[in-house]
Amino acid sequence: VNIVSMVLTGSKSRDVILIGAAFKAEINPLIEKLSQASFRPTGIDFDYILTGSGLERVRCCLAEKVVCQDYLAIINIGTAGVLNDTCPLMSIFYPNRFCTLSNDHLTSLTLPNDFLESSHFLSTGWKSGTLFSSRKPVTSAAKRWAILQNSQADVVDMEAFAYADFCQRHKIPFACLKVITDRADAEVAENFNANLAESAQLLAENALILIDFIQNKFDIKAENG
């Protein structure tokens, strides 16, 4: 597991947001933007974690990371596959419900919407709905259909439920932002690789918008605020 710990500090910053992703390629454009003063919000520091894919790996990484720091909020960004074709490829998805299979039983949770109002979805064009976190890659139409039937989820990934569950247990405000790179079918690898670079740039641009929403929600002021 490759874990990145890097805090971007500004003068008199007091609050730290942890941003997590599975892989470097998903998060590097955002790290680059937040390293520039013109993009970095005042009053907030940022820490980063790379977990690799898989629910258990995410849980272990978060447990090790959070013991060292009290975070204002945790954000998971990354890629996802669409299950029901309501989200076009390269669209941005902000889950409001998270689910997974645990011992063959569907486990789901809905977290308080800490940061967004309905008007934000209109202004950003983000989609919202249910995200299913699979324990194995979804690479066939049959697996895709089975997940859709069992969970009624809109999109699938392999990490977000672990983030949501961890944050709920530890009472840490949580937000998740995914970009749709594929249709979770036999062509998943081809589509994922073809769309990864563009999707990472989209994640960076939209994560900056989400961070602005968070800053407004917590009423974090500039240096002397």
VOMAR-5084 format. One record per residue: residue number from 1; residue in one letter; y, z, x of N, C-alpha, C, CB in turn. Coordinates in nm, 2 decimals. Glycine has a CB too. Example, Ala and Ser with C-alpha at 12.3 -4.5 7.8 and 13.67 -1.06 7.14 Angstrom:
BEGIN
resi_resn_n_Y_n_Z_n_X_ca_Y_ca_Z_ca_X_c_Y_c_Z_c_X_cb_Y_cb_Z_cb_X
1_A_-0.57_0.78_1.32_-0.45_0.78_1.23_-0.33_0.78_1.32_-0.45_0.90_1.13
2_S_-0.22_0.71_1.28_-0.11_0.71_1.37_0.00_0.79_1.29_-0.06_0.57_1.41
***
This chain:
BEGIN
resi_resn_n_Y_n_Z_n_X_ca_Y_ca_Z_ca_X_c_Y_c_Z_c_X_cb_Y_cb_Z_cb_X
1_V_-0.12_0.00_0.09_0.00_0.00_0.00_0.12_0.00_0.09_0.00_0.12_-0.10
2_N_0.21_-0.09_0.06_0.33_-0.10_0.14_0.45_-0.04_0.06_0.36_-0.25_0.17
3_I_0.50_0.07_0.11_0.61_0.14_0.05_0.74_0.12_0.13_0.58_0.29_0.03
4_V_0.84_0.08_0.06_0.97_0.07_0.12_1.06_0.18_0.08_1.04_-0.07_0.08
5_S_1.12_0.25_0.17_1.21_0.36_0.14_1.35_0.33_0.21_1.16_0.50_0.18
6_M_1.44_0.28_0.13_1.57_0.24_0.19_1.68_0.28_0.09_1.57_0.09_0.22
7_V_1.77_0.36_0.13_1.88_0.41_0.05_2.00_0.34_0.09_1.89_0.56_0.05
8_L_2.07_0.27_0.00_2.20_0.21_0.03_2.31_0.30_-0.01_2.21_0.07_-0.04
9_T_2.38_0.36_0.08_2.47_0.46_0.04_2.62_0.41_0.05_2.46_0.58_0.14
10_G_2.69_0.46_-0.04_2.84_0.44_-0.04_2.91_0.57_-0.03_2.89_0.36_-0.17
11_S_3.03_0.57_0.00_3.10_0.70_0.02_3.10_0.78_-0.11_3.24_0.68_0.07
12_K_3.07_0.91_-0.10_3.07_1.00_-0.21_2.97_0.97_-0.32_3.21_1.01_-0.27
13_S_2.87_0.89_-0.30_2.78_0.86_-0.40_2.69_0.98_-0.43_2.69_0.74_-0.36
14_R_2.65_1.00_-0.55_2.58_1.12_-0.59_2.45_1.10_-0.65_2.67_1.21_-0.68
15_D_2.43_0.98_-0.72_2.31_0.96_-0.80_2.23_0.85_-0.74_2.35_0.92_-0.94
16_V_2.10_0.86_-0.75_2.01_0.76_-0.69_1.91_0.71_-0.80_1.92_0.83_-0.58
17_I_1.91_0.57_-0.80_1.81_0.50_-0.89_1.70_0.44_-0.80_1.89_0.39_-0.97
18_L_1.58_0.47_-0.85_1.46_0.41_-0.78_1.42_0.28_-0.85_1.34_0.51_-0.78
19_I_1.41_0.17_-0.77_1.38_0.04_-0.82_1.24_0.01_-0.76_1.48_-0.07_-0.79
20_G_1.14_-0.02_-0.85_1.01_-0.05_-0.80_0.96_-0.19_-0.84_0.91_0.06_-0.85
21_A_0.88_-0.25_-0.75_0.82_-0.37_-0.78_0.68_-0.38_-0.71_0.90_-0.50_-0.73
22_A_0.60_-0.47_-0.75_0.47_-0.48_-0.69_0.47_-0.54_-0.55_0.37_-0.57_-0.78
23_F_0.56_-0.65_-0.54_0.56_-0.72_-0.41_0.70_-0.75_-0.36_0.49_-0.86_-0.43
24_K_0.71_-0.77_-0.23_0.84_-0.80_-0.17_0.91_-0.92_-0.23_0.83_-0.82_-0.02
25_A_0.84_-1.02_-0.26_0.90_-1.14_-0.31_0.97_-1.12_-0.44_0.80_-1.25_-0.33
26_E_0.93_-1.02_-0.52_0.99_-1.00_-0.65_1.12_-0.92_-0.64_0.89_-0.92_-0.74
27_I_1.14_-0.84_-0.53_1.25_-0.75_-0.52_1.35_-0.79_-0.41_1.20_-0.61_-0.50
28_N_1.31_-0.87_-0.32_1.40_-0.90_-0.20_1.53_-0.95_-0.24_1.33_-1.00_-0.11
29_P_1.54_-1.05_-0.34_1.68_-1.10_-0.37_1.77_-0.99_-0.43_1.67_-1.21_-0.48
30_L_1.71_-0.89_-0.50_1.79_-0.78_-0.55_1.84_-0.69_-0.44_1.71_-0.70_-0.66
31_I_1.75_-0.66_-0.35_1.78_-0.58_-0.23_1.90_-0.64_-0.16_1.66_-0.55_-0.14
32_E_1.89_-0.77_-0.14_1.99_-0.84_-0.06_2.13_-0.83_-0.14_1.95_-0.99_-0.05
33_K_2.12_-0.85_-0.27_2.25_-0.84_-0.34_2.31_-0.70_-0.34_2.23_-0.88_-0.49
34_L_2.23_-0.60_-0.35_2.28_-0.46_-0.35_2.32_-0.41_-0.22_2.17_-0.37_-0.41
35_S_2.28_-0.48_-0.11_2.32_-0.45_0.02_2.47_-0.50_0.05_2.23_-0.51_0.13
36_Q_2.52_-0.58_-0.04_2.65_-0.63_-0.03_2.75_-0.55_-0.11_2.66_-0.78_-0.07
37_A_2.86_-0.51_-0.05_2.96_-0.42_-0.12_3.01_-0.49_-0.25_3.07_-0.39_-0.03
38_S_3.02_-0.62_-0.25_3.07_-0.68_-0.37_2.98_-0.67_-0.49_3.10_-0.83_-0.34
39_F_2.85_-0.65_-0.47_2.76_-0.63_-0.58_2.72_-0.49_-0.61_2.63_-0.71_-0.55
40_R_2.74_-0.40_-0.51_2.69_-0.26_-0.53_2.78_-0.18_-0.61_2.67_-0.20_-0.39
41_P_2.73_-0.12_-0.72_2.82_-0.03_-0.80_2.86_0.09_-0.72_2.74_0.01_-0.93
42_T_2.98_0.14_-0.75_3.02_0.27_-0.69_2.96_0.39_-0.76_3.17_0.28_-0.69
43_G_2.93_0.49_-0.69_2.88_0.61_-0.75_2.73_0.62_-0.76_2.94_0.63_-0.88
44_I_2.66_0.51_-0.72_2.51_0.51_-0.73_2.45_0.46_-0.59_2.47_0.41_-0.84
45_D_2.35_0.53_-0.55_2.27_0.49_-0.44_2.14_0.43_-0.50_2.24_0.60_-0.34
46_F_2.07_0.35_-0.41_1.94_0.29_-0.46_1.83_0.31_-0.36_1.97_0.14_-0.48
47_D_1.72_0.34_-0.41_1.60_0.35_-0.33_1.49_0.26_-0.38_1.54_0.50_-0.34
48_Y_1.40_0.21_-0.30_1.31_0.11_-0.34_1.16_0.15_-0.31_1.34_-0.02_-0.27
49_I_1.07_0.10_-0.39_0.93_0.12_-0.36_0.85_-0.01_-0.40_0.88_0.24_-0.45
50_L_0.76_-0.04_-0.31_0.66_-0.15_-0.33_0.53_-0.09_-0.35_0.66_-0.25_-0.21
51_T_0.46_-0.11_-0.47_0.34_-0.05_-0.50_0.21_-0.13_-0.48_0.35_0.00_-0.64
52_G_0.23_-0.26_-0.47_0.11_-0.35_-0.50_0.08_-0.35_-0.64_-0.01_-0.30_-0.41
53_S_-0.02_-0.43_-0.68_-0.06_-0.43_-0.82_-0.16_-0.33_-0.86_-0.10_-0.58_-0.86
54_G_-0.17_-0.29_-0.98_-0.27_-0.20_-1.03_-0.21_-0.07_-1.08_-0.37_-0.17_-0.92
55_L_-0.25_-0.01_-1.19_-0.20_0.11_-1.25_-0.22_0.23_-1.16_-0.26_0.13_-1.38
56_E_-0.33_0.25_-1.10_-0.36_0.36_-1.02_-0.27_0.36_-0.89_-0.51_0.37_-0.98
57_R_-0.25_0.25_-0.83_-0.17_0.24_-0.71_-0.03_0.28_-0.75_-0.17_0.10_-0.65
58_V_0.02_0.23_-0.86_0.16_0.27_-0.90_0.17_0.42_-0.92_0.20_0.20_-1.03
59_R_0.07_0.48_-0.99_0.08_0.63_-1.01_0.08_0.70_-0.88_-0.04_0.67_-1.09
60_C_0.00_0.66_-0.79_-0.01_0.73_-0.66_0.12_0.72_-0.58_-0.12_0.68_-0.57
61_C_0.17_0.60_-0.58_0.30_0.57_-0.51_0.42_0.65_-0.57_0.33_0.42_-0.51
62_L_0.43_0.65_-0.70_0.53_0.72_-0.76_0.52_0.87_-0.74_0.53_0.70_-0.91
63_A_0.40_0.93_-0.74_0.38_1.07_-0.72_0.43_1.11_-0.58_0.23_1.11_-0.74
64_E_0.40_1.02_-0.48_0.44_1.05_-0.34_0.59_1.04_-0.33_0.37_0.96_-0.25
65_K_0.65_0.94_-0.40_0.79_0.91_-0.38_0.88_1.02_-0.45_0.82_0.77_-0.43
66_V_0.84_1.05_-0.57_0.93_1.13_-0.66_0.94_1.28_-0.61_0.89_1.12_-0.80
67_V_0.83_1.32_-0.54_0.83_1.46_-0.49_0.95_1.48_-0.39_0.70_1.49_-0.43
68_C_1.00_1.37_-0.33_1.10_1.39_-0.23_1.24_1.37_-0.28_1.08_1.28_-0.12
69_Q_1.26_1.33_-0.41_1.39_1.30_-0.46_1.40_1.31_-0.61_1.43_1.15_-0.41
70_D_1.51_1.37_-0.66_1.53_1.37_-0.80_1.61_1.24_-0.83_1.61_1.50_-0.84
71_Y_1.55_1.15_-0.91_1.61_1.03_-0.94_1.69_1.03_-1.08_1.51_0.92_-0.95
72_L_1.80_0.96_-1.08_1.88_0.95_-1.20_1.80_0.87_-1.30_2.01_0.88_-1.17
73_A_1.73_0.76_-1.25_1.65_0.68_-1.34_1.56_0.60_-1.25_1.74_0.58_-1.42
74_I_1.45_0.54_-1.31_1.36_0.46_-1.24_1.36_0.32_-1.32_1.22_0.52_-1.23
75_I_1.36_0.21_-1.24_1.35_0.08_-1.29_1.23_0.01_-1.23_1.49_0.00_-1.27
76_N_1.15_-0.05_-1.32_1.05_-0.14_-1.27_1.09_-0.29_-1.30_0.91_-0.11_-1.34
77_I_1.09_-0.37_-1.20_1.11_-0.51_-1.21_0.99_-0.59_-1.16_1.24_-0.56_-1.14
78_G_0.97_-0.71_-1.22_0.86_-0.79_-1.17_0.84_-0.90_-1.26_0.74_-0.70_-1.16
79_T_0.72_-0.96_-1.25_0.68_-1.08_-1.32_0.58_-1.04_-1.43_0.62_-1.19_-1.23
80_A_0.56_-1.13_-1.53_0.47_-1.11_-1.64_0.42_-1.24_-1.69_0.53_-1.01_-1.75
81_G_0.31_-1.24_-1.76_0.26_-1.35_-1.83_0.28_-1.33_-1.98_0.11_-1.38_-1.80
82_V_0.31_-1.44_-2.05_0.33_-1.43_-2.20_0.20_-1.45_-2.27_0.43_-1.54_-2.25
83_L_0.18_-1.37_-2.38_0.05_-1.37_-2.45_0.06_-1.45_-2.58_0.01_-1.23_-2.48
84_N_0.18_-1.44_-2.65_0.19_-1.50_-2.78_0.29_-1.62_-2.79_0.23_-1.40_-2.88
85_D_0.33_-1.67_-2.68_0.42_-1.78_-2.67_0.56_-1.76_-2.74_0.35_-1.90_-2.73
86_T_0.59_-1.64_-2.77_0.73_-1.61_-2.82_0.83_-1.61_-2.71_0.73_-1.48_-2.90
87_C_0.79_-1.60_-2.59_0.88_-1.59_-2.48_0.86_-1.72_-2.39_0.87_-1.46_-2.39
88_P_0.96_-1.80_-2.37_0.95_-1.92_-2.29_0.93_-1.87_-2.14_1.07_-2.01_-2.30
89_L_0.88_-1.96_-2.06_0.87_-1.94_-1.92_1.01_-1.92_-1.87_0.80_-2.05_-1.85
90_M_1.02_-1.83_-1.77_1.15_-1.80_-1.70_1.25_-1.72_-1.79_1.22_-1.92_-1.65
91_S_1.20_-1.67_-1.91_1.28_-1.58_-1.99_1.27_-1.44_-1.94_1.25_-1.59_-2.14
92_I_1.37_-1.35_-1.97_1.37_-1.21_-1.93_1.32_-1.13_-2.05_1.52_-1.17_-1.89
93_F_1.23_-1.03_-2.02_1.17_-0.95_-2.12_1.20_-0.80_-2.08_1.02_-0.98_-2.12
94_Y_1.25_-0.73_-2.18_1.28_-0.59_-2.17_1.19_-0.51_-2.27_1.43_-0.55_-2.20
95_P_1.08_-0.46_-2.22_0.98_-0.39_-2.31_1.04_-0.27_-2.38_0.85_-0.36_-2.23
96_N_1.00_-0.25_-2.50_1.03_-0.12_-2.57_0.91_-0.04_-2.61_1.12_-0.15_-2.70
97_R_0.79_-0.11_-2.59_0.66_-0.04_-2.61_0.57_-0.08_-2.50_0.60_-0.07_-2.75
98_F_0.49_0.01_-2.45_0.40_-0.01_-2.34_0.26_0.03_-2.38_0.44_0.07_-2.21
99_C_0.16_-0.05_-2.34_0.02_-0.01_-2.38_-0.08_-0.06_-2.27_-0.02_-0.07_-2.51
100_T_-0.20_0.00_-2.27_-0.31_-0.04_-2.18_-0.44_0.01_-2.24_-0.29_0.02_-2.04
101_L_-0.55_-0.03_-2.19_-0.68_0.01_-2.23_-0.72_0.13_-2.14_-0.78_-0.10_-2.23
102_S_-0.76_0.24_-2.20_-0.81_0.35_-2.13_-0.95_0.39_-2.19_-0.71_0.47_-2.13
103_N_-1.05_0.38_-2.11_-1.19_0.40_-2.16_-1.22_0.32_-2.29_-1.21_0.55_-2.19
104_D_-1.17_0.19_-2.28_-1.19_0.10_-2.39_-1.11_0.13_-2.52_-1.34_0.09_-2.43
105_H_-1.02_0.23_-2.51_-0.93_0.26_-2.62_-0.79_0.22_-2.59_-0.94_0.41_-2.66
106_L_-0.72_0.17_-2.68_-0.58_0.13_-2.66_-0.49_0.25_-2.66_-0.53_0.03_-2.77
107_T_-0.42_0.27_-2.55_-0.32_0.38_-2.53_-0.18_0.31_-2.53_-0.35_0.46_-2.41
108_S_-0.09_0.37_-2.61_0.04_0.31_-2.62_0.15_0.42_-2.62_0.06_0.21_-2.74
109_L_0.26_0.38_-2.57_0.37_0.48_-2.58_0.50_0.40_-2.59_0.38_0.57_-2.45
110_T_0.59_0.46_-2.66_0.73_0.41_-2.68_0.83_0.50_-2.63_0.76_0.37_-2.83
111_L_0.91_0.46_-2.53_1.00_0.55_-2.47_1.14_0.54_-2.54_1.02_0.52_-2.32
112_P_1.22_0.64_-2.54_1.36_0.63_-2.59_1.43_0.52_-2.52_1.43_0.76_-2.57
113_N_1.51_0.44_-2.60_1.59_0.34_-2.54_1.71_0.40_-2.48_1.62_0.23_-2.65
114_D_1.70_0.44_-2.35_1.81_0.52_-2.29_1.93_0.44_-2.26_1.75_0.58_-2.16
115_F_1.92_0.31_-2.25_2.03_0.23_-2.19_2.09_0.12_-2.27_1.99_0.18_-2.06
116_L_2.01_0.06_-2.36_2.05_-0.06_-2.43_2.07_-0.04_-2.58_1.95_-0.17_-2.41
117_E_2.17_-0.11_-2.63_2.19_-0.12_-2.77_2.16_-0.26_-2.82_2.34_-0.08_-2.80
118_S_2.15_-0.28_-2.95_2.12_-0.41_-3.00_2.21_-0.52_-2.95_2.11_-0.41_-3.15
119_S_2.34_-0.49_-2.94_2.44_-0.59_-2.89_2.41_-0.64_-2.75_2.58_-0.53_-2.90
120_H_2.35_-0.55_-2.67_2.32_-0.60_-2.53_2.21_-0.71_-2.53_2.26_-0.48_-2.45
121_F_2.12_-0.71_-2.62_2.02_-0.82_-2.63_2.09_-0.95_-2.67_1.91_-0.78_-2.73
122_L_2.19_-0.94_-2.76_2.26_-1.06_-2.80_2.34_-1.12_-2.68_2.35_-1.03_-2.92
123_S_2.40_-1.03_-2.61_2.49_-1.07_-2.50_2.41_-1.12_-2.38_2.58_-0.96_-2.45
124_T_2.29_-1.07_-2.35_2.21_-1.11_-2.24_2.11_-1.22_-2.27_2.14_-0.99_-2.18
125_G_2.06_-1.23_-2.39_1.96_-1.32_-2.42_1.82_-1.27_-2.39_1.98_-1.45_-2.35
126_W_1.81_-1.14_-2.35_1.68_-1.08_-2.32_1.59_-1.07_-2.44_1.70_-0.95_-2.25
127_K_1.46_-1.09_-2.42_1.36_-1.07_-2.53_1.31_-0.92_-2.52_1.24_-1.17_-2.51
128_S_1.26_-0.87_-2.63_1.21_-0.74_-2.63_1.08_-0.73_-2.71_1.32_-0.64_-2.68
129_G_1.00_-0.63_-2.69_0.87_-0.62_-2.76_0.78_-0.53_-2.68_0.82_-0.75_-2.79
130_T_0.65_-0.56_-2.70_0.54_-0.48_-2.64_0.48_-0.55_-2.51_0.43_-0.46_-2.74
131_L_0.46_-0.46_-2.41_0.40_-0.51_-2.28_0.27_-0.44_-2.27_0.50_-0.48_-2.16
132_F_0.17_-0.52_-2.24_0.03_-0.47_-2.21_0.01_-0.47_-2.06_-0.08_-0.55_-2.29
133_S_-0.03_-0.36_-2.00_-0.07_-0.36_-1.86_-0.22_-0.37_-1.84_-0.01_-0.23_-1.79
134_S_-0.26_-0.47_-1.78_-0.41_-0.50_-1.76_-0.45_-0.44_-1.63_-0.44_-0.65_-1.77
135_R_-0.58_-0.40_-1.63_-0.63_-0.34_-1.51_-0.69_-0.45_-1.42_-0.75_-0.24_-1.54
136_K_-0.70_-0.57_-1.47_-0.75_-0.69_-1.40_-0.66_-0.81_-1.43_-0.90_-0.72_-1.43
137_P_-0.65_-0.90_-1.33_-0.57_-1.02_-1.36_-0.63_-1.10_-1.49_-0.57_-1.12_-1.24
138_V_-0.54_-1.15_-1.57_-0.57_-1.22_-1.69_-0.56_-1.37_-1.65_-0.48_-1.19_-1.81
139_T_-0.68_-1.44_-1.64_-0.68_-1.57_-1.59_-0.76_-1.67_-1.68_-0.74_-1.57_-1.45
140_S_-0.77_-1.64_-1.81_-0.84_-1.73_-1.90_-0.78_-1.72_-2.04_-0.99_-1.71_-1.90
141_A_-0.80_-1.82_-2.12_-0.75_-1.82_-2.25_-0.83_-1.71_-2.33_-0.76_-1.96_-2.32
142_A_-0.96_-1.69_-2.30_-1.04_-1.60_-2.38_-0.99_-1.45_-2.35_-1.18_-1.61_-2.34
143_K_-0.96_-1.42_-2.23_-0.91_-1.29_-2.20_-0.77_-1.27_-2.26_-0.90_-1.27_-2.04
144_R_-0.69_-1.37_-2.25_-0.55_-1.36_-2.31_-0.56_-1.34_-2.46_-0.48_-1.50_-2.29
145_W_-0.65_-1.41_-2.53_-0.67_-1.39_-2.67_-0.72_-1.25_-2.71_-0.76_-1.50_-2.73
146_A_-0.81_-1.20_-2.63_-0.87_-1.07_-2.65_-0.76_-0.96_-2.64_-0.99_-1.04_-2.56
147_I_-0.68_-0.97_-2.54_-0.57_-0.87_-2.52_-0.47_-0.88_-2.64_-0.50_-0.89_-2.39
148_L_-0.44_-1.00_-2.68_-0.34_-1.02_-2.79_-0.40_-0.96_-2.92_-0.31_-1.17_-2.81
149_Q_-0.53_-0.98_-2.94_-0.59_-0.93_-3.07_-0.60_-0.78_-3.07_-0.73_-0.99_-3.08
150_N_-0.63_-0.72_-2.95_-0.65_-0.58_-2.94_-0.51_-0.50_-2.94_-0.73_-0.54_-2.82
151_S_-0.41_-0.56_-2.88_-0.29_-0.48_-2.85_-0.17_-0.53_-2.93_-0.26_-0.49_-2.71
152_Q_-0.17_-0.66_-2.98_-0.05_-0.72_-3.04_0.07_-0.72_-2.95_-0.02_-0.64_-3.17
153_A_0.04_-0.73_-2.82_0.14_-0.73_-2.72_0.20_-0.87_-2.70_0.09_-0.68_-2.58
154_D_0.32_-0.87_-2.65_0.39_-1.00_-2.63_0.37_-1.05_-2.49_0.54_-0.98_-2.65
155_V_0.36_-0.96_-2.39_0.35_-1.01_-2.25_0.25_-0.91_-2.18_0.49_-1.01_-2.18
156_V_0.20_-0.96_-2.06_0.11_-0.88_-1.99_0.15_-0.87_-1.84_-0.03_-0.94_-2.00
157_D_0.13_-0.75_-1.78_0.14_-0.73_-1.64_0.03_-0.64_-1.59_0.29_-0.68_-1.60
158_M_0.05_-0.58_-1.47_-0.05_-0.49_-1.42_0.01_-0.36_-1.37_-0.13_-0.55_-1.31
159_E_0.14_-0.33_-1.40_0.20_-0.21_-1.35_0.28_-0.13_-1.44_0.29_-0.25_-1.24
160_A_0.35_-0.19_-1.54_0.46_-0.12_-1.61_0.41_0.00_-1.69_0.52_-0.22_-1.71
161_F_0.29_0.00_-1.75_0.25_0.12_-1.82_0.24_0.24_-1.73_0.11_0.09_-1.88
162_A_0.20_0.23_-1.61_0.20_0.34_-1.52_0.34_0.40_-1.49_0.13_0.30_-1.39
163_Y_0.43_0.31_-1.48_0.57_0.36_-1.46_0.62_0.43_-1.59_0.67_0.24_-1.44
164_A_0.60_0.37_-1.70_0.64_0.43_-1.83_0.58_0.57_-1.85_0.62_0.34_-1.95
165_D_0.45_0.58_-1.83_0.37_0.70_-1.85_0.42_0.81_-1.75_0.22_0.68_-1.83
166_F_0.44_0.77_-1.63_0.49_0.87_-1.53_0.63_0.92_-1.56_0.49_0.80_-1.39
167_C_0.72_0.83_-1.60_0.85_0.87_-1.63_0.86_0.96_-1.76_0.94_0.75_-1.65
168_Q_0.77_0.93_-1.85_0.77_1.01_-1.97_0.72_1.15_-1.94_0.67_0.95_-2.08
169_R_0.62_1.16_-1.85_0.56_1.29_-1.82_0.66_1.37_-1.74_0.43_1.27_-1.74
170_H_0.74_1.31_-1.65_0.83_1.38_-1.57_0.98_1.37_-1.62_0.83_1.31_-1.43
171_K_0.99_1.32_-1.74_1.12_1.32_-1.81_1.23_1.26_-1.73_1.16_1.47_-1.85
172_I_1.20_1.14_-1.67_1.29_1.06_-1.60_1.33_0.94_-1.68_1.23_1.02_-1.46
173_P_1.45_0.91_-1.70_1.49_0.79_-1.78_1.43_0.66_-1.71_1.65_0.77_-1.79
174_F_1.38_0.57_-1.79_1.31_0.46_-1.74_1.35_0.33_-1.81_1.16_0.47_-1.76
175_A_1.36_0.22_-1.73_1.38_0.09_-1.78_1.29_-0.01_-1.71_1.53_0.05_-1.76
176_C_1.26_-0.12_-1.78_1.17_-0.22_-1.72_1.22_-0.36_-1.75_1.02_-0.20_-1.78
177_L_1.22_-0.44_-1.65_1.27_-0.58_-1.67_1.17_-0.67_-1.61_1.41_-0.59_-1.61
178_K_1.12_-0.77_-1.69_1.02_-0.86_-1.64_1.07_-1.01_-1.66_0.88_-0.84_-1.71
179_V_1.03_-1.10_-1.58_1.05_-1.24_-1.60_0.92_-1.31_-1.62_1.13_-1.30_-1.48
180_I_0.92_-1.40_-1.72_0.79_-1.46_-1.76_0.77_-1.58_-1.67_0.80_-1.51_-1.91
181_T_0.66_-1.57_-1.59_0.63_-1.68_-1.49_0.51_-1.77_-1.53_0.60_-1.62_-1.36
182_D_0.43_-1.72_-1.63_0.31_-1.79_-1.66_0.26_-1.76_-1.80_0.20_-1.77_-1.56
183_R_0.15_-1.82_-1.84_0.10_-1.80_-1.98_-0.04_-1.72_-1.97_0.07_-1.93_-2.05
184_A_-0.06_-1.65_-1.86_-0.18_-1.57_-1.85_-0.31_-1.64_-1.89_-0.17_-1.44_-1.93
185_D_-0.32_-1.76_-1.83_-0.44_-1.84_-1.86_-0.50_-1.90_-1.73_-0.40_-1.96_-1.95
186_A_-0.58_-2.00_-1.74_-0.65_-2.06_-1.62_-0.55_-2.11_-1.52_-0.74_-2.16_-1.66
187_E_-0.43_-2.14_-1.56_-0.33_-2.20_-1.47_-0.23_-2.09_-1.41_-0.25_-2.31_-1.53
188_V_-0.27_-1.96_-1.43_-0.18_-1.85_-1.39_-0.13_-1.86_-1.25_-0.24_-1.72_-1.42
189_A_-0.22_-1.88_-1.16_-0.19_-1.88_-1.01_-0.09_-2.00_-0.98_-0.32_-1.89_-0.93
190_E_-0.12_-2.11_-1.03_-0.04_-2.23_-1.01_0.10_-2.21_-1.06_-0.10_-2.36_-1.07
191_N_0.11_-2.16_-1.19_0.25_-2.14_-1.25_0.32_-2.02_-1.18_0.23_-2.11_-1.40
192_F_0.25_-1.92_-1.15_0.31_-1.80_-1.08_0.37_-1.84_-0.95_0.21_-1.69_-1.06
193_N_0.30_-1.91_-0.87_0.35_-1.95_-0.74_0.46_-2.05_-0.75_0.24_-2.01_-0.66
194_A_0.46_-2.14_-0.85_0.56_-2.24_-0.86_0.69_-2.18_-0.91_0.52_-2.35_-0.96
195_N_0.68_-2.07_-0.99_0.80_-2.01_-1.05_0.85_-1.88_-0.98_0.77_-1.97_-1.19
196_L_0.78_-1.83_-0.88_0.81_-1.70_-0.82_0.95_-1.70_-0.76_0.71_-1.67_-0.72
197_A_0.99_-1.79_-0.68_1.12_-1.79_-0.61_1.23_-1.79_-0.71_1.14_-1.91_-0.52
198_E_1.23_-1.87_-0.81_1.33_-1.88_-0.91_1.33_-1.75_-1.00_1.32_-2.00_-1.01
199_S_1.21_-1.70_-1.03_1.20_-1.58_-1.11_1.26_-1.46_-1.04_1.06_-1.55_-1.15
200_A_1.24_-1.45_-0.91_1.30_-1.34_-0.83_1.45_-1.34_-0.83_1.25_-1.34_-0.69
201_Q_1.51_-1.46_-0.83_1.65_-1.47_-0.84_1.70_-1.43_-0.97_1.70_-1.61_-0.80
202_L_1.63_-1.47_-1.08_1.67_-1.43_-1.22_1.66_-1.28_-1.23_1.58_-1.50_-1.32
203_L_1.55_-1.22_-1.17_1.54_-1.07_-1.18_1.66_-1.00_-1.12_1.41_-1.03_-1.11
204_A_1.70_-1.05_-1.00_1.81_-0.99_-0.93_1.94_-1.00_-1.01_1.83_-1.06_-0.79
205_E_1.97_-1.12_-1.07_2.09_-1.13_-1.15_2.09_-1.04_-1.27_2.10_-1.28_-1.19
206_N_1.97_-1.03_-1.34_1.96_-0.95_-1.46_1.95_-0.81_-1.43_1.85_-1.00_-1.55
207_A_1.89_-0.77_-1.32_1.88_-0.63_-1.28_2.02_-0.57_-1.26_1.79_-0.61_-1.16
208_L_2.11_-0.65_-1.20_2.25_-0.61_-1.18_2.32_-0.58_-1.32_2.33_-0.72_-1.11
209_I_2.28_-0.66_-1.42_2.34_-0.63_-1.55_2.28_-0.50_-1.61_2.30_-0.75_-1.65
210_L_2.15_-0.48_-1.59_2.09_-0.36_-1.63_2.15_-0.24_-1.56_1.94_-0.36_-1.61
211_I_2.17_-0.25_-1.44_2.23_-0.14_-1.36_2.37_-0.10_-1.41_2.24_-0.17_-1.21
212_D_2.44_-0.20_-1.45_2.57_-0.18_-1.51_2.56_-0.11_-1.64_2.65_-0.32_-1.53
213_F_2.46_-0.14_-1.72_2.44_-0.07_-1.85_2.41_0.08_-1.82_2.32_-0.13_-1.93
214_I_2.33_0.10_-1.72_2.29_0.24_-1.68_2.41_0.32_-1.63_2.18_0.24_-1.57
215_Q_2.49_0.25_-1.55_2.61_0.32_-1.50_2.70_0.36_-1.62_2.69_0.22_-1.40
216_N_2.72_0.27_-1.71_2.80_0.30_-1.83_2.74_0.41_-1.91_2.82_0.17_-1.92
217_K_2.61_0.41_-1.93_2.54_0.51_-2.01_2.56_0.65_-1.95_2.39_0.48_-2.02
218_F_2.55_0.66_-1.82_2.57_0.79_-1.76_2.71_0.82_-1.73_2.48_0.80_-1.63
219_D_2.80_0.73_-1.76_2.94_0.74_-1.74_2.97_0.78_-1.59_3.00_0.85_-1.83
220_I_2.90_0.70_-1.50_2.92_0.73_-1.36_3.05_0.66_-1.32_2.80_0.67_-1.28
221_K_3.14_0.73_-1.26_3.28_0.68_-1.23_3.28_0.64_-1.08_3.38_0.79_-1.26
222_A_3.39_0.58_-1.05_3.41_0.54_-0.91_3.42_0.66_-0.83_3.53_0.45_-0.89
223_E_3.45_0.65_-0.70_3.44_0.76_-0.60_3.51_0.88_-0.65_3.50_0.71_-0.47
224_N_3.62_0.88_-0.71_3.70_1.00_-0.75_3.68_1.03_-0.89_3.84_0.98_-0.72
225_G_3.58_0.97_-0.96_3.56_0.99_-1.10_3.49_1.12_-1.13_3.49_0.88_-1.17
***
